[in-house]
Amino acid sequence: MIVALTLAKMPSIDSERLDEVYLPPARTYTMQRLARQGKPLESEINARKTRIGAIMDDYLPMIRRAFSGSWSLPARIFLHTQLNPLTVIHAGEQALQAFLTRARPRGKGDVVESHLGYLAYQNTAPLYELCISTEAVTDEFFTDLQEEIARGLRLMEIAESKSKAIAQRLKKLYQ
């Protein structure tokens, strides 16, 4: 009984030494934890998009603008595999159109996207041909660029998948 009275008087004696304990309901606590987990994932996704976008804008200007959505499925598949403008130009515009048609979920190609992408590469190709002739750029350059972009996209897609799972779980908890 004396202990209970002493504890009851502790806030008035030494309020800094006694902390109130609050335990939120389990569902609330779970939602708070999930929200805290999702925030760094969103920051990571945005940072990766910024980094990949900056690389693309530096080395292959205008190519991202060819796509209706910079991060759409066809744009991502394109970024995973088609970063050598000389190879794309050599294959031709119809090959790029066929590639982007296969990349679309329902197999519908967007002629405008493939045409704009091809034009962007046509404008970039002479610069890279000149760089290759002076040995300022080698085939390894495009291989390394392709690997860096693909790696960044894979990491971004993993973070997006985790973020999506968290968002779905939060939605379920809110309901």
C-alpha positions, 0 to 999 in steps of 0.5 A, spaced: 500 500 500 505 504 501 508 503 494 502 504 491 501 511 494 509 513 493 508 511 485 501 515 485 505 521 488 511 520 484 509 525 478 509 531 483 515 529 486 520 527 480 516 528 474 522 527 469 523 520 472 516 517 471 514 516 464 507 514 462 506 508 459 501 508 453 500 502 449 496 503 442 491 498 440 495 492 436 491 495 429 494 502 430 501 500 432 501 495 426 499 501 421 504 506 424 509 501 423 507 499 416 507 507 415 514 508 417 516 502 413 513 504 407 516 511 407 524 509 406 521 505 401 518 511 397 524 515 398 528 510 395 524 509 389 524 516 388 531 517 389 532 511 384 528 514 379 531 521 379 538 517 378 536 513 372 532 519 369 539 523 370 543 518 367 538 517 361 538 525 360 545 525 360 547 520 355 541 519 351 537 525 351 529 525 349 529 518 349 525 518 356 520 523 353 518 518 347 514 514 352 507 516 354 509 514 361 517 515 363 516 509 368 511 505 364 512 497 362 514 499 355 519 504 357 522 500 363 523 494 358 526 498 353 530 501 359 532 494 361 535 492 354 535 498 348 540 503 350 545 502 345 542 507 340 547 505 334 544 498 335 537 500 335 538 505 329 541 499 325 535 494 327 531 499 324 524 503 326 520 497 325 524 492 329 523 498 335 516 498 333 515 490 334 519 490 340 515 495 344 509 492 341 511 485 345 513 489 351 505 492 352 501 488 356 496 486 351 501 486 345 498 493 342 504 497 340 504 505 340 507 507 333 508 514 336 512 512 342 517 507 337 517 513 332 519 518 337 524 513 340 527 512 334 528 519 332 531 521 339 536 515 337 537 518 330 539 524 333 544 521 338 547 516 333 551 521 330 554 523 336 556 516 338 559 514 332 563 520 332 565 518 339 567 511 337 571 513 331 575 517 336 575 512 341 572 516 346 566 511 347 567 503 346 562 498 346 563 497 353 560 504 354 553 501 352 554 495 356 556 498 362 550 503 361 545 498 360 548 494 366 547 500 371 540 502 368 538 495 369 541 494 376 537 500 378 531 498 375 531 492 378 532 495 385 527 500 384 522 494 382 524 490 388 522 497 393 516 498 389 514 491 390 515 491 397 512 498 398 505 496 394 505 490 399 505 495 405 500 499 401 495 493 400 496 491 407 495 498 410 489 498 406 486 492 408 487 494 416 484 501 414 478 497 412 
